[in-house]
Amino acid sequence: MNSQPTTPASSASDPAGRPTSFLLTYGYGTDRGLRRELNEDSYIVADPVFAVADGMGGHEAGEIASAVCVKTLGSAPEVAPGVRTASPAELQSCLLKAHQAIREATGAKAGTTLSGVVVVEHLGLPYWLVMNIGDSRTYRISQGRFAQVSVDHSEVQELVDSGHITAEQAAVHPRRHVVTRALGTGDETEADFWLLPIEPGDRVLVCSDGLNGELEDEDIFGILSTVADPQETVDTLIQAALKSGGRDNVTALVIDAKAV
């Protein structure tokens, strides 16, 4: 679990002065947690794609669902090493293939969330293409600002959006783990996408809900903003989640972008 540099995200020139060449370094890790028998999380760390899948479906089935998901995504030509042309439509098509593969592998008895980023270039400039389906999350620190980019597809998020409960109430709601979209199960398989410019000093966190379910956003931000090395950051986040209870599988990826 070492931080690894990649080739620059782009080498084009930008007349407006925005940096266009970046070095990506990253750390990654996963833990079964303190109460689960199996780790049903899977992840992919293969520039240009960094994603976490959190399986659902009980004994072993969730593990299969998440593994099939990341394997299908990782084998897609749209995210092959060095390819930075993926579009939301292409990624959605890939996720539908994963959806079908999961149904075939599990007899439609399991599903998985998926959240993460794909590094792409648009008009010669580098971007994070964020994708999300379910309640795993993608966060970003950019220009000193910390924010959750993804939006949970969950019953409690719908209650928050409609004003029926607060975000604080959602964190302890008994149905907080019920997702409204997933791959491999149900009919709602459309992911959300965001295209964000890569800025110098950007730090992206992708995690399963075993992390943000144990740590408040301010605690996550505190670690992300004070631990410099991405692998050390991941290790610190996971240990903090375990110390807070470790009631679920915990997976985290941290990706840093440094202007070259």
ChimeraX attribute file (.defattr): number of C-alpha atoms within 10 A of each C-alpha:
attribute: neighborCount
match mode: 1-to-1
recipient: residues
	/A:1	12
	/A:2	13
	/A:3	17
	/A:4	13
	/A:5	13
	/A:6	15
	/A:7	13
	/A:8	17
	/A:9	26
	/A:10	20
	/A:11	15
	/A:12	14
	/A:13	13
	/A:14	13
	/A:15	7
	/A:16	6
	/A:17	7
	/A:18	14
	/A:19	20
	/A:20	23
	/A:21	22
	/A:22	22
	/A:23	17
	/A:24	23
	/A:25	20
	/A:26	27
	/A:27	22
	/A:28	26
	/A:29	19
	/A:30	22
	/A:31	22
	/A:32	19
	/A:33	23
	/A:34	14
	/A:35	11
	/A:36	13
	/A:37	12
	/A:38	16
	/A:39	20
	/A:40	28
	/A:41	30
	/A:42	26
	/A:43	28
	/A:44	19
	/A:45	17
	/A:46	15
	/A:47	22
	/A:48	24
	/A:49	24
	/A:50	25
	/A:51	29
	/A:52	30
	/A:53	35
	/A:54	31
	/A:55	30
	/A:56	25
	/A:57	18
	/A:58	13
	/A:59	13
	/A:60	16
	/A:61	22
	/A:62	27
	/A:63	23
	/A:64	22
	/A:65	36
	/A:66	29
	/A:67	23
	/A:68	25
	/A:69	32
	/A:70	22
	/A:71	15
	/A:72	18
	/A:73	21
	/A:74	23
	/A:75	11
	/A:76	16
	/A:77	12
	/A:78	20
	/A:79	24
	/A:80	17
	/A:81	12
	/A:82	16
	/A:83	16
	/A:84	21
	/A:85	15
	/A:86	20
	/A:87	18
	/A:88	17
	/A:89	10
	/A:90	15
	/A:91	20
	/A:92	17
	/A:93	14
	/A:94	20
	/A:95	24
	/A:96	19
	/A:97	18
	/A:98	24
	/A:99	24
	/A:100	16
	/A:101	19
	/A:102	28
	/A:103	19
	/A:104	13
	/A:105	15
	/A:106	19
	/A:107	12
	/A:108	18
	/A:109	18
	/A:110	26
	/A:111	29
	/A:112	35
	/A:113	29
	/A:114	30
	/A:115	28
	/A:116	29
	/A:117	26
	/A:118	26
	/A:119	26
	/A:120	26
	/A:121	22
	/A:122	13
	/A:123	7
	/A:124	13
	/A:125	19
	/A:126	25
	/A:127	22
	/A:128	20
	/A:129	23
	/A:130	25
	/A:131	24
	/A:132	28
	/A:133	29
	/A:134	31
	/A:135	28
	/A:136	28
	/A:137	28
	/A:138	28
	/A:139	21
	/A:140	23
	/A:141	20
	/A:142	17
	/A:143	11
	/A:144	10
	/A:145	9
	/A:146	19
	/A:147	13
	/A:148	15
	/A:149	19
	/A:150	23
	/A:151	18
	/A:152	22
	/A:153	23
	/A:154	20
	/A:155	18
	/A:156	26
	/A:157	23
	/A:158	15
	/A:159	15
	/A:160	16
	/A:161	12
	/A:162	10
	/A:163	10
	/A:164	12
	/A:165	15
	/A:166	14
	/A:167	14
	/A:168	10
	/A:169	14
	/A:170	19
	/A:171	17
	/A:172	12
	/A:173	13
	/A:174	10
	/A:175	12
	/A:176	16
	/A:177	18
	/A:178	14
	/A:179	20
	/A:180	19
	/A:181	24
	/A:182	27
	/A:183	32
	/A:184	34
	/A:185	22
	/A:186	14
	/A:187	10
	/A:188	14
	/A:189	19
	/A:190	16
	/A:191	22
	/A:192	17
	/A:193	22
	/A:194	14
	/A:195	18
	/A:196	16
	/A:197	18
	/A:198	27
	/A:199	20
	/A:200	19
	/A:201	15
	/A:202	20
	/A:203	25
	/A:204	27
	/A:205	29
	/A:206	29
	/A:207	33
	/A:208	30
	/A:209	22
	/A:210	26
	/A:211	28
	/A:212	18
	/A:213	20
	/A:214	22
	/A:215	20
	/A:216	13
	/A:217	14
	/A:218	10
	/A:219	14
	/A:220	21
	/A:221	18
	/A:222	12
	/A:223	16
	/A:224	24
	/A:225	14
	/A:226	9
	/A:227	14
	/A:228	11
	/A:229	17
	/A:230	24
	/A:231	23
	/A:232	20
	/A:233	24
	/A:234	27
	/A:235	19
	/A:236	16
	/A:237	27
	/A:238	27
	/A:239	16
	/A:240	18
	/A:241	24
	/A:242	22
	/A:243	13
	/A:244	13
	/A:245	15
	/A:246	22
	/A:247	17
	/A:248	25
	/A:249	26
	/A:250	29
	/A:251	31
	/A:252	27
	/A:253	28
	/A:254	26
	/A:255	24
	/A:256	24
	/A:257	22
	/A:258	18
	/A:259	17
	/A:260	14
